[in-house]
Amino acid sequence: MHLKDTGIGIVSLAAIVLLALVSSQPATARIQCKGNFQVTKNGLISTPYCQEQQIAIVARSYGWKVTASEIGDKPLKKVEICQILGGDIRLKGSCAGYGPDAYAPIR
């Protein structure tokens, strides 16, 4: 074994160990929502992600077994929840086009 080969092996091993340490750290950046709005350094911004979170929170408060990712992945799940629970004031922004008040009154 040559000394030059050992040096490359040690450097490679050190790089792998460093990469493993860095990638095992949890991500500190996480989207924070306040109702339908994402909290940013510039203020609150309405985002579909936070709206889906809000729909899931409200649906779970009524006993539904649903997650925000399920609502995002299955658009008809959002429609279903909004049509049934859309009268809840907490869903006014999230279910704007699907809630019961979006339909024409029955004559």
Order of alpha helices (4+ residues) and beta strands (2+ residues): alpha-beta-beta-beta-alpha-alpha-alpha
